[in-house]
Amino acid sequence: MAHIKVSRFDNLSKIAELAGYEEGNNLSKYDGKFFYIYDISQEKLDAAFRKYKDNLEEYLYEPFREEKIMFLRGEMEALFQSFYNDSLKQKFMETLNISSARGMKNRAAYILQVFDWSDSIEKYLDRTKKKLDKLSCVHKILDFKIDLKTFKSKNPNINLKDALEMKD
């Protein structure tokens, strides 16, 4: 039985894969400090762990960053949905189409604020991803926070009633 000392953040499935361990095999265990693999030599596991450590960017940091971005996206989308659910967003879209077709520029501009705010999620997440890409520490990636208050403060706070009352 081969074993290596690992951190709780190490990607054990990637280490096992690099060692030639077949997925679904129940011949490994992690005790909180050491990772054990049966039926693989110590030399093979050590070589796999060296390769893993030499490629932490690909095997450890990138997956953590991707998970963090997905989590942050969910937070931002939930915030947006708390103000403008899908049904309301659809009504805004229909009203925007009709208003644009009728040349009602003020009403259309008013409604477009919602979609601009929605688009700002992607722009904000792109900037956030660039900041996360500079981090090479799992703890810093996990502790990275976004300022939802600032995003929330940029909500245009429009409503359908006001949009429909606009006669342009």
BALO-852211 format. One line per 5 residues: number of its first residue (from 1); their letters; for each residue x, y, z of N, C-alpha, C. Coordinates in nm, 4 decimals. Example, Ala and Ser with C-alpha at 12.3 -4.5 7.8 and 13.67 -1.06 7.14 Angstrom:
BEGIN
1) as) 1.3190:-0.5690:0.7800:1.2300:-0.4500:0.7800:1.3200:-0.3300:0.7800  1.2850:-0.2250:0.7080:1.3670:-0.1060:0.7140:1.2900:0.0030:0.7870;
REM end
This chain:
BEGIN
1) mahik) 0.0850:-0.1170:0.0000:0.0000:0.0000:0.0000:0.0898:0.1236:0.0000  0.0656:0.2116:-0.0988:0.1408:0.3360:-0.1095:0.0629:0.4466:-0.0401  0.1365:0.5443:0.0119:0.0686:0.6559:0.0763:0.1511:0.7840:0.0628  0.0800:0.8967:0.0697:0.1432:1.0282:0.0672:0.0686:1.1191:0.1626  0.1399:1.2165:0.2147:0.0773:1.3170:0.2995:0.0217:1.4255:0.2080;
6) vsrfd) -0.1060:1.4593:0.2289:-0.1731:1.5575:0.1447:-0.2475:1.6580:0.2327  -0.2869:1.7680:0.1711:-0.3716:1.8634:0.2430:-0.5166:1.8302:0.2109  -0.6047:1.8846:0.2888:-0.7465:1.8574:0.2653:-0.7966:1.9189:0.1352  -0.7182:2.0093:0.0765:-0.7573:2.0733:-0.0479:-0.7041:2.0017:-0.1719  -0.6067:1.9148:-0.1546:-0.5491:1.8478:-0.2717:-0.6550:1.7676:-0.3463;
11) nlski) -0.6388:1.7630:-0.4763:-0.7317:1.6936:-0.5649:-0.6921:1.5454:-0.5689  -0.7486:1.4683:-0.4787:-0.7103:1.3278:-0.4634:-0.7432:1.2448:-0.5868  -0.8528:1.2749:-0.6512:-0.8876:1.1974:-0.7704:-0.7865:1.2230:-0.8823  -0.7343:1.3462:-0.8918:-0.6339:1.3770:-0.9939:-0.5022:1.3061:-0.9612  -0.4642:1.3059:-0.8355:-0.3414:1.2370:-0.7950:-0.3537:1.0882:-0.8265;
16) aelag) -0.4671:1.0309:-0.7921:-0.4895:0.8890:-0.8190:-0.4861:0.8609:-0.9691  -0.5490:0.9475:-1.0469:-0.5485:0.9319:-1.1923:-0.4060:0.9365:-1.2468  -0.3265:1.0311:-1.2002:-0.1874:1.0435:-1.2453:-0.1049:0.9200:-1.2083  -0.1456:0.8530:-1.1008:-0.0759:0.7317:-1.0573:-0.1226:0.6072:-1.1328  -0.2251:0.6235:-1.2172:-0.2762:0.5108:-1.2937:-0.3878:0.4362:-1.2236;
21) yeegn) -0.4408:0.4941:-1.1219:-0.5496:0.4342:-1.0460:-0.6786:0.4460:-1.1256  -0.7555:0.3400:-1.1350:-0.8785:0.3414:-1.2129:-0.9948:0.3910:-1.1291  -1.0706:0.4847:-1.1876:-1.1865:0.5415:-1.1198:-1.2875:0.4320:-1.0888  -1.3487:0.4438:-0.9737:-1.4483:0.3460:-0.9326:-1.3902:0.2332:-0.8502  -1.2597:0.2234:-0.8471:-1.1926:0.1226:-0.7674:-1.2004:0.1649:-0.6209;
26) nlsky) -1.2352:0.0753:-0.5326:-1.2519:0.1083:-0.3911:-1.1264:0.0821:-0.3094  -1.0129:0.0857:-0.3732:-0.8898:0.0509:-0.3039:-0.8060:0.1739:-0.2688  -0.8723:0.2778:-0.2202:-0.8008:0.3948:-0.1717:-0.8757:0.4491:-0.0510  -0.8021:0.5286:0.0285:-0.8684:0.5929:0.1418:-0.7896:0.7173:0.1808  -0.8584:0.8083:0.2456:-0.8004:0.9319:0.2945:-0.8385:0.9436:0.4407;
31) dgkff) -0.7402:0.9623:0.5269:-0.7679:0.9673:0.6708:-0.7628:1.1084:0.7287  -0.7622:1.2081:0.6424:-0.7552:1.3456:0.6890:-0.6138:1.4008:0.6857  -0.5176:1.3131:0.6670:-0.3777:1.3548:0.6624:-0.3024:1.2815:0.5517  -0.3304:1.1540:0.5387:-0.2617:1.0720:0.4391:-0.3616:1.0150:0.3393  -0.3140:1.0004:0.2166:-0.3922:0.9394:0.1090:-0.3267:0.8057:0.0797;
36) yiydi) -0.4033:0.6979:0.0883:-0.3530:0.5624:0.0681:-0.4125:0.5050:-0.0603  -0.3282:0.4377:-0.1365:-0.3769:0.3668:-0.2543:-0.3183:0.2261:-0.2511  -0.4067:0.1296:-0.2593:-0.3649:-0.0093:-0.2632:-0.3338:-0.0473:-0.4075  -0.2517:-0.1442:-0.4265:-0.2188:-0.1990:-0.5587:-0.1448:-0.1015:-0.6505  -0.0815:-0.0003:-0.5929:0.0056:0.0903:-0.6688:0.1338:0.1046:-0.5879;
41) sqekl) 0.2446:0.1031:-0.6562:0.3725:0.1115:-0.5849:0.3940:0.2516:-0.5283  0.4758:0.2573:-0.4244:0.5083:0.3847:-0.3628:0.5785:0.4763:-0.4628  0.6648:0.4185:-0.5448:0.7376:0.4976:-0.6450:0.6404:0.5620:-0.7460  0.5423:0.4853:-0.7875:0.4448:0.5354:-0.8839:0.3607:0.6483:-0.8221  0.3201:0.6307:-0.6976:0.2414:0.7334:-0.6299:0.3257:0.8584:-0.6056;
46) daafr) 0.4514:0.8400:-0.5652:0.5405:0.9546:-0.5442:0.5616:1.0322:-0.6742  0.5797:0.9616:-0.7843:0.5990:1.0265:-0.9149:0.4727:1.1031:-0.9552  0.3576:1.0427:-0.9303:0.2307:1.1082:-0.9623:0.2131:1.2350:-0.8778  0.2520:1.2265:-0.7519:0.2380:1.3423:-0.6631:0.3341:1.4543:-0.7040  0.4534:1.4198:-0.7478:0.5471:1.5213:-0.7984:0.4894:1.5905:-0.9218;
51) kykdn) 0.4342:1.5110:-1.0136:0.3732:1.5684:-1.1339:0.2566:1.6596:-1.0954  0.1765:1.6149:-1.0010:0.0649:1.6953:-0.9512:0.1161:1.8274:-0.8934  0.2163:1.8213:-0.8075:0.2718:1.9420:-0.7435:0.3344:2.0354:-0.8465  0.3903:1.9798:-0.9527:0.4509:2.0611:-1.0590:0.3455:2.1313:-1.1447  0.2198:2.0879:-1.1340:0.1114:2.1427:-1.2157:-0.0071:2.1865:-1.1298;
56) leeyl) 0.0220:2.2499:-1.0170:-0.0852:2.2914:-0.9265:-0.1821:2.3893:-0.9919  -0.1317:2.4716:-1.0801:-0.2193:2.5672:-1.1480:-0.3344:2.4934:-1.2182  -0.2991:2.3916:-1.2937:-0.3991:2.3160:-1.3702:-0.4818:2.2225:-1.2821  -0.4169:2.1540:-1.1902:-0.4846:2.0490:-1.1145:-0.5548:2.0955:-0.9875  -0.5133:2.2109:-0.9337:-0.5702:2.2548:-0.8066:-0.6352:2.3924:-0.8167;
61) yepfr) -0.5584:2.4925:-0.8564:-0.6088:2.6300:-0.8521:-0.7201:2.6562:-0.9538  -0.7022:2.6125:-1.0781:-0.8056:2.6362:-1.1798:-0.9403:2.5765:-1.1398  -0.9449:2.4499:-1.0950:-1.0753:2.3959:-1.0534:-1.1386:2.4732:-0.9365  -1.0558:2.5173:-0.8408:-1.1098:2.5949:-0.7293:-1.1638:2.7293:-0.7781  -1.0902:2.7928:-0.8690:-1.1363:2.9212:-0.9231:-1.2674:2.9045:-0.9997;
66) eekim) -1.2780:2.7988:-1.0801:-1.4001:2.7744:-1.1566:-1.5195:2.7539:-1.0639  -1.4998:2.6781:-0.9579:-1.6072:2.6561:-0.8602:-1.6456:2.7867:-0.7920  -1.5456:2.8680:-0.7605:-1.5729:2.9954:-0.6939:-1.6525:3.0875:-0.7854  -1.6157:3.0951:-0.9116:-1.6889:3.1790:-1.0068:-1.8330:3.1302:-1.0214  -1.8526:2.9986:-1.0276:-1.9894:2.9445:-1.0374:-2.0707:2.9836:-0.9132;
71) flrge) -2.0084:2.9759:-0.7970:-2.0756:3.0142:-0.6724:-2.1113:3.1629:-0.6737  -2.0150:3.2473:-0.7127:-2.0386:3.3920:-0.7165:-2.1453:3.4278:-0.8192  -2.1439:3.3591:-0.9333:-2.2468:3.3804:-1.0361:-2.3847:3.3502:-0.9764  -2.3933:3.2422:-0.9036:-2.5201:3.2056:-0.8395:-2.5667:3.3116:-0.7409  -2.4735:3.3676:-0.6634:-2.5091:3.4739:-0.5694:-2.5637:3.5963:-0.6425;
76) mealf) -2.4951:3.6347:-0.7494:-2.5364:3.7545:-0.8234:-2.6688:3.7327:-0.8954  -2.6866:3.6145:-0.9520:-2.8120:3.5854:-1.0206:-2.9284:3.5790:-0.9220  -2.9018:3.5259:-0.8030:-3.0069:3.5221:-0.7007:-3.0456:3.6634:-0.6583  -2.9465:3.7509:-0.6464:-2.9757:3.8897:-0.6127:-3.0610:3.9542:-0.7224  -3.0202:3.9349:-0.8474:-3.0968:3.9906:-0.9590:-3.2399:3.9372:-0.9576;
81) qsfyn) -3.2535:3.8050:-0.9408:-3.3861:3.7420:-0.9405:-3.4720:3.7918:-0.8241  -3.4101:3.8338:-0.7157:-3.4884:3.8841:-0.6025:-3.5592:4.0150:-0.6373  -3.5103:4.0848:-0.7379:-3.5731:4.2092:-0.7828:-3.6553:4.1891:-0.9102  -3.6018:4.1086:-1.0013:-3.6640:4.0916:-1.1330:-3.6671:3.9428:-1.1674  -3.7754:3.8763:-1.1283:-3.7851:3.7332:-1.1580:-3.8043:3.7113:-1.3078;
86) dslkq) -3.8008:3.5867:-1.3502:-3.8102:3.5545:-1.4935:-3.9402:3.6044:-1.5565  -4.0497:3.5929:-1.4827:-4.1791:3.6369:-1.5346:-4.1783:3.7886:-1.5592  -4.1270:3.8640:-1.4633:-4.1212:4.0091:-1.4785:-4.0229:4.0475:-1.5894  -3.9132:3.9781:-1.5944:-3.8145:4.0055:-1.7001:-3.8776:3.9817:-1.8384  -3.9576:3.8773:-1.8499:-4.0266:3.8480:-1.9759:-4.1252:3.9592:-2.0109;
91) kfmet) -4.1983:4.0081:-1.9100:-4.2928:4.1181:-1.9343:-4.2189:4.2443:-1.9773  -4.1031:4.2692:-1.9151:-4.0230:4.3841:-1.9565:-3.9782:4.3680:-2.1020  -3.9383:4.2467:-2.1385:-3.8927:4.2210:-2.2760:-4.0059:4.2451:-2.3759  -4.1240:4.1953:-2.3443:-4.2389:4.2158:-2.4331:-4.2721:4.3645:-2.4460  -4.2723:4.4332:-2.3341:-4.3019:4.5770:-2.3350:-4.1935:4.6537:-2.4104;
96) lniss) -4.0708:4.6132:-2.3947:-3.9598:4.6767:-2.4665:-3.9762:4.6591:-2.6172  -4.0105:4.5395:-2.6598:-4.0306:4.5129:-2.8035:-4.1431:4.5987:-2.8610  -4.2529:4.6025:-2.7903:-4.3670:4.6826:-2.8372:-4.3304:4.8308:-2.8380  -4.2657:4.8761:-2.7314:-4.2269:5.0174:-2.7218:-4.1294:5.0552:-2.8323  -4.0347:4.9690:-2.8612:-3.9387:4.9958:-2.9687:-4.0077:5.0009:-3.1029;
101) argmk) -4.1016:4.9084:-3.1248:-4.1751:4.9048:-3.2519:-4.2598:5.0307:-3.2704  -4.3075:5.0873:-3.1606:-4.3916:5.2073:-3.1675:-4.3084:5.3365:-3.1603  -4.1761:5.3196:-3.1493:-4.0895:5.4376:-3.1437:-4.0932:5.5103:-3.0105  -4.1306:5.4397:-2.9044:-4.1383:5.5008:-2.7703:-4.0000:5.4916:-2.7041  -3.9150:5.5846:-2.7393:-3.7735:5.5799:-2.6994:-3.7550:5.5957:-2.5486;
106) nraay) -3.8312:5.6816:-2.4847:-3.8146:5.7018:-2.3405:-3.8538:5.5766:-2.2620  -3.9661:5.5154:-2.3014:-4.0088:5.3919:-2.2343:-3.9049:5.2815:-2.2574  -3.8580:5.2694:-2.3802:-3.7583:5.1667:-2.4121:-3.6300:5.1902:-2.3325  -3.5860:5.3146:-2.3249:-3.4636:5.3465:-2.2495:-3.4817:5.3144:-2.1013  -3.5999:5.3429:-2.0501:-3.6309:5.3136:-1.9100:-3.6208:5.1633:-1.8836;
111) ilqvf) -3.6826:5.0840:-1.9694:-3.6830:4.9381:-1.9524:-3.5440:4.8795:-1.9748  -3.4710:4.9336:-2.0685:-3.3368:4.8810:-2.0977:-3.2442:4.8827:-1.9765  -3.2741:4.9670:-1.8801:-3.1918:4.9730:-1.7592:-3.1847:4.8378:-1.6877  -3.2956:4.7647:-1.6897:-3.2975:4.6315:-1.6267:-3.2002:4.5382:-1.6976  -3.2038:4.5416:-1.8303:-3.1184:4.4514:-1.9077:-2.9716:4.4952:-1.9010;
116) dwsds) -2.9505:4.6249:-1.8892:-2.8131:4.6735:-1.8695:-2.7587:4.6262:-1.7348  -2.8442:4.6323:-1.6332:-2.8023:4.5862:-1.5002:-2.7747:4.4357:-1.5033  -2.8595:4.3616:-1.5741:-2.8393:4.2180:-1.5898:-2.7063:4.1894:-1.6615  -2.6796:4.2643:-1.7682:-2.5539:4.2462:-1.8425:-2.4327:4.2799:-1.7567  -2.4513:4.3689:-1.6619:-2.3385:4.4068:-1.5772:-2.2910:4.2901:-1.4901;
121) iekyl) -2.3764:4.1895:-1.4711:-2.3351:4.0700:-1.3969:-2.2170:4.0043:-1.4671  -2.2296:3.9836:-1.5964:-2.1222:3.9183:-1.6727:-1.9950:4.0024:-1.6720  -2.0107:4.1329:-1.6877:-1.8937:4.2206:-1.6855:-1.8247:4.2151:-1.5500  -1.9036:4.2177:-1.4447:-1.8492:4.2110:-1.3100:-1.7796:4.0771:-1.2862  -1.8423:3.9692:-1.3324:-1.7816:3.8369:-1.3144:-1.6543:3.8219:-1.3967;
126) drtkk) -1.6474:3.8830:-1.5140:-1.5236:3.8807:-1.5929:-1.4108:3.9489:-1.5162  -1.4403:4.0644:-1.4574:-1.3380:4.1339:-1.3775:-1.2999:4.0520:-1.2545  -1.3993:3.9891:-1.1943:-1.3749:3.9064:-1.0769:-1.2874:3.7870:-1.1125  -1.3142:3.7246:-1.2267:-1.2335:3.6108:-1.2715:-1.0883:3.6529:-1.2915  -1.0651:3.7697:-1.3472:-0.9279:3.8190:-1.3660:-0.8575:3.8368:-1.2318;
131) kldkl) -0.9311:3.8833:-1.1310:-0.8724:3.8962:-0.9971:-0.8425:3.7591:-0.9388  -0.9351:3.6665:-0.9548:-0.9148:3.5305:-0.9032:-0.7979:3.4613:-0.9738  -0.7810:3.4873:-1.1034:-0.6722:3.4243:-1.1794:-0.5349:3.4612:-1.1257  -0.5268:3.5691:-1.0518:-0.3990:3.6123:-0.9941:-0.3690:3.5428:-0.8622  -0.4688:3.4732:-0.8079:-0.4514:3.4075:-0.6783:-0.4002:3.2648:-0.6957;
136) scvhk) -0.2958:3.2329:-0.6217:-0.2389:3.0975:-0.6253:-0.2320:3.0405:-0.4848  -0.3409:3.0565:-0.4156:-0.3530:3.0031:-0.2798:-0.4993:2.9631:-0.2609  -0.5215:2.8392:-0.2284:-0.6583:2.7889:-0.2131:-0.7347:2.8698:-0.1091  -0.6693:2.9023:0.0026:-0.7374:2.9785:0.1084:-0.7838:3.1150:0.0577  -0.6991:3.1820:-0.0198:-0.7363:3.3135:-0.0734:-0.8494:3.3016:-0.1754;
141) ildfk) -0.8465:3.1960:-0.2543:-0.9543:3.1735:-0.3517:-1.0860:3.1494:-0.2776  -1.0828:3.0641:-0.1766:-1.2046:3.0330:-0.1012:-1.2563:3.1539:-0.0242  -1.1651:3.2372:0.0258:-1.2044:3.3533:0.1054:-1.2441:3.4741:0.0213  -1.2250:3.4660:-0.1102:-1.2547:3.5788:-0.1989:-1.4030:3.6117:-0.1926  -1.4337:3.7368:-0.1728:-1.5729:3.7815:-0.1617:-1.5998:3.8890:-0.2657;
146) idlkt) -1.7260:3.9017:-0.3021:-1.7676:4.0101:-0.3902:-1.8539:4.1060:-0.3091  -1.8626:4.2271:-0.3569:-1.9394:4.3293:-0.2885:-2.0795:4.3368:-0.3483  -2.1689:4.2583:-0.2930:-2.3064:4.2569:-0.3435:-2.3788:4.3881:-0.3128  -2.3360:4.4581:-0.2080:-2.4003:4.5862:-0.1749:-2.3808:4.6866:-0.2877  -2.2602:4.6899:-0.3433:-2.2333:4.7821:-0.4540:-2.3184:4.7447:-0.5738;
151) fkskn) -2.3241:4.6160:-0.6052:-2.4062:4.5707:-0.7181:-2.5532:4.6033:-0.6933  -2.5980:4.5772:-0.5716:-2.7379:4.6036:-0.5356:-2.7686:4.7529:-0.5477  -2.6735:4.8372:-0.5108:-2.6965:4.9819:-0.5158:-2.7096:5.0336:-0.6591  -2.6648:4.9555:-0.7553:-2.6747:4.9960:-0.8960:-2.8049:4.9495:-0.9610  -2.8900:4.8840:-0.8843:-3.0208:4.8413:-0.9335:-3.0985:4.9647:-0.9775;
156) pninl) -3.1479:4.9661:-1.1012:-3.2223:5.0836:-1.1482:-3.3598:5.0983:-1.0837  -3.4050:4.9962:-1.0133:-3.5338:5.0000:-0.9424:-3.6492:5.0453:-1.0325  -3.6572:4.9874:-1.1483:-3.7682:5.0212:-1.2363:-3.8834:4.9238:-1.2137  -3.9989:4.9668:-1.2551:-4.1137:4.8767:-1.2410:-4.2017:4.8882:-1.3647  -4.2785:4.7862:-1.3866:-4.3617:4.7763:-1.5057:-4.4719:4.8831:-1.5072;
161) kdale) -4.5288:4.9121:-1.3912:-4.6350:5.0126:-1.3835:-4.5855:5.1476:-1.4349  -4.4684:5.1902:-1.3866:-4.4125:5.3188:-1.4322:-4.3809:5.3148:-1.5817  -4.3306:5.2022:-1.6276:-4.2977:5.1901:-1.7708:-4.4241:5.2050:-1.8550  -4.5307:5.1393:-1.8143:-4.6539:5.1442:-1.8924:-4.7223:5.2809:-1.8862  -4.6986:5.3567:-1.7801:-4.7558:5.4902:-1.7691:-4.6843:5.5926:-1.8553;
166) mkd) -4.5656:5.5584:-1.9022:-4.4903:5.6518:-1.9880:-4.5587:5.6592:-2.1239  -4.5923:5.7784:-2.1631:-4.6574:5.7966:-2.2925:-4.5571:5.8433:-2.3970  -4.4360:5.8625:-2.3551:-4.3235:5.9067:-2.4375:-4.3500:6.0466:-2.4796;
REM end
